[in-house]
Amino acid sequence: MESKDIQQYLIEKNFQKRIDKLIKKYKNKKIMIYGASMAFDVIRKNYDLSGLNIIGIADIRFNDGEHAEGYEDWNTYNSYSFLEQKPDVVLIGMLEPEVAEYFFEDVLIPSFGDFRYEPLIKKSFFDSLKELFTG
């Protein structure tokens, strides 16, 4: 999927409404974004995330504290160390959050214990079924 396709998908899903719900749900909570993906790039360029208390962005390609292009407004963390920041919730910034969820369950939870996480881009059951059958 290309960034213009992701942008169109987010527009169709009224993604700003999702952000507004997350702002209310996680008011005064420390939020870590997991996944500096193409999808998150589209989100950060096209949506106002300032209502979310984002304490950093974690990604496998980042080293702790490095200055990553496009992410200058946030601290960056490696996938294995970001939980040391003790976020209240981790929002998965990927179109396929299952990839991160498997990593969390197999690698991070055994090391750090349970933590709260959810997809930033929430797909409906219908969308998931459609993907399953159309590939």
Helices and strands as residue ranges (DSSP letters): H 3-12, H 15-25, E 31-34, H 38-46, E 54-58, E 76-77, G 82-85, E 89-92, H 97-103, I 104-108, H 109-112, E 117-119, H 125-134
